[in-house]
Amino acid sequence: MGRILAIDYGEKNIGLAISDELQIIASPLDVIKNDDRFLERLKKLYEYYKFEKIVVGYPETPSPRKSQEKVKEFGQRIKDFLSIEVVYYNEAFTTVYARNFLSSLGQKEKKIKKIIDKIAAQKILEDYLKNKPQDGV
């Protein structure tokens, strides 16, 4: 087994979370700008952490939305750039969860805005790890 990286996609910022090598624990990693240098930053993280898969939060809705198309295009760019498996996982309410969690810890709004995306990515990864098919079962 190897690490898994999770991404909470945003047009301005991208939240990142990473699993341990046994794919049990999801930890918030970073928030980086969604700009022209994103793929190069992602490549450096890939070289350092050697993750085997990327899970991208996907806004599942009953009817197609433009945000879904953007997320799929984003995931395809990553897949083409790194030649790595990219899977999509429902991100329903992860940002709401992250905001409520941080608020319950007494975090101020300014701090919440800085880290909410990586906490949302952590929640996506936690849910994915909890619900992914287990090998040999």
Number of C-alpha atoms within 10 A of each C-alpha: 9 14 21 23 28 33 29 28 24 16 11 9 17 20 26 27 27 26 23 16 15 10 17 12 15 24 19 22 20 17 20 18 14 15 11 8 10 14 15 12 12 16 15 11 13 18 9 9 17 15 20 15 18 23 24 25 29 23 18 15 10 5 6 10 11 7 15 16 13 15 20 17 12 13 23 16 14 19 16 11 13 15 11 14 15 21 16 19 19 16 22 14 13 21 19 11 15 21 20 15 15 17 14 9 8 10 14 10 12 8 11 18 11 13 18 25 29 27 28 29 34 28 25 29 33 20 16 21 17 12 9 9 9 8 5 4 4
